[in-house]
Structures are given as structure tokens and as C-alpha cells.
Amino acid sequence: MDKMLGVVFPGDKKVEVREFPIPQPKTGEALVKIKASAICRSDMSLYYGNPVLNSEAAKTGSIIPGHEPAGQIEAVGEGVTNVKPGDRVAIYLAIGCGECAHCKSGFKMFCKQFKCIGFDLHGGDAQYMVVPAEYCMKIPDEMSYVSAAVSTDAIGTLYHAQKRMGISGRDTIVIFGIGPMGGAGIMVAKGLGATVIAVDAVENRLELSKELGADYVINAKDGDVVKEIMNITKGLGADAAIDCSGNQYAENNALDCVRPHGRVAFIGENTKVTVDPSNQFIRKQITVMGSWYFPIHEFDEIAKFVVERKLPVEKLVTHKFKLEEAETAFRLFDGKETQKVVFVD
């Protein structure tokens, strides 16, 4: 067989599953047979024809999406020594130049020449993909391909953020926006021993929050969110907060709900928000950070954390589809009728 199936977005919410030649690995590359590829909210920008990564390639509508894939090494090109056929791997989404300080530090997504699989280069919503072998991250035998795919972005991003924030069993942390990222945030925080307050305006997401281990849930439609957090924390405020929604009200609530010397991370994408620096963070001396993805060398630590702390990662996945069902998968995800959706082999 020299053909494979892959998804493309011609534009205007159209989804096509086309035949492509199976790519062959060149020097330094690996051919991966995809076993699981998770849909992310940023994929929907391609679905709408307005890619969030505004590259020329992403605008063509001919790039195979999917930046959260996992699979098995099928073949390797010359010079590859870090992986071999049969190895189980997840794939890092940021392909860098390999020579700059960012690439050498592992933060390849900061490379000036950064290209993203699924946007600039063919991604994982296909039966096979080729990637530079150094971007293949081995996964433990105890980790399923579905769990590995979800751990590349959702779990990895929230783990890295909470590691930077120093979250531990001493902390009460508020997670705003319980989509897949927020759900991952709950699991990571519980794995680190923290007390978790989950905030969302959708009741079934709050029910999922409880299943994932949240100690308290707050429906944002029911009243004053910050007042409720103050009640839970006996007037002290939360130690930390993470916004995964990108909603300006949630971002302000995150700043307002933490105590003096609290920590806040913004993860949900947003282009504009109005804040009150003096009262919200200067006079409370809080730390505010943006957080995006993780350095490639951290994946071993992330995978070990998932396995050892028994994080129920697959609870984030509400739907699994074959590639041939891509139109249905993206339509349901677009309608927010799902949590995480994964294509499976």
C-alpha cells in the first residue's frame, strides 16, 4: 500500500478526507504510523479558514491538521539513532531550526523559524506522518496512545504552567474554563496535591470537574464568583489561579481571587483585556505569567507524572472517531457537544 488517508480543510467549515502518498523518511526523519490524534480548539481556526498561526502554508487549506499525535515508528531514515521501528512515541508540535538558543534549551516553540505540525507542516490527522526523529518522544508502556496524544498539549501545557507556579499540596488553586485544558489543569493540580476550585458556566463541565477530582465547583452564571472563592478560602483568597478560557471576565476574576503574593497564569488565548494593575496585582504583589506548551525535554517527566500519579487522562476524551468520520468529529467539536475528541487507528 503506497496511499494513506488524511484530513484537510478547504475552508468555510468544509472537511475532506483525501488520499495522499505515504511519505518516506529522509535523513534524520522518522515515519510514524498514527494511532491517536487529538483535536484541539486551535484546529478550529483552520476549520473556519482563519488559521491562528497565520502562515502561508496554513492558509492553503491543503495542510493535514493535527498537532497532538501519537503512534508507532514504522521506519527511519539514515542517521537516526534515538528511535527505531516499533517504538511507541508522541510527537512534539514545534519544529525549530535546531541551532538557536531556544532550540538548544528545548523551548523550540520560541524559535524564530518555528514551524508547527498541523499548521505549517502535515500533522497527525492521517494514517502516517513524517517528522524529524528528534521530535519523537518515547512513551511508557503503561501509557495508551490516546493518553499520550492528549498529554502532548493539554496535560503538558498545564503541567509546565503549574511547575513554573510551584503548585503543591499547600495550595488552593482555581481553574477557570473547564474545557480539555481546564480539565487537564484539575488533574495535574490534584496530582500535585493541591485543593482545586473549578469554575465554568456549563453544568456538565462542572460535573466532569468533580469526576476529575475538583474539591469545589462554581457555576459562573449563579452569582459572584470571587465572593464564592473568598467564602471557600475563609476570606484569604486562593493561592493560585489559572485561566484556560481566554474570557476577559474570567481573567479578571483570576486576578481578583488570589491572595497577596498569589500566582496567576493565563493559558486561554485572548487578544485584549482591560485590567486594574494597581488594585489587581501591584498592591497585592502577585505574580502573573503567560504559559504556552512545554520544553521538549520535559515530556519524560510529564509522562512519568501521568503514570505514577495515575492521572485519569482518558476521562477528558468523550468521543473517538475513525479518520473517515472527520466531518462529524469536527462538527460536534465545533458545536461544543464534546470535550476532547481523538481520531484512533
Buried (B, 14 or more C-beta within 10 A) or exposed (E): EEEBBBBBBEBEBEBEBBEBEBBEBEEBBBBBBBBBBBBBBBBBBBBBBEBBBEBEBBBEBBBBBBBBBBBBBBBBBEEBEBBEEEBBBBBBBBBBBEEBEBBEEBBBBBBEEBBBBBBBBBBBBBBBBBBBBBBBBBBBEEBBBBBBBBBBBBBBBBBBBBBBBEBBEEBBBBBBBBBBBBBBBBBBBBBBEBBBBBBBBBEEBBEBBEEBBBBBBBBBEEEEBBEBBBEBBEEBBBBBBBBBBBBBBBBBBBBBBBBEEBBBBBBBEEEEBEBEEEEBBEEBEBBBEEBBBBBBEBBEBBBEBBBEBEBBBBBBBBBBBEBEBBBBBBEBBBEEEBBBBBBBE
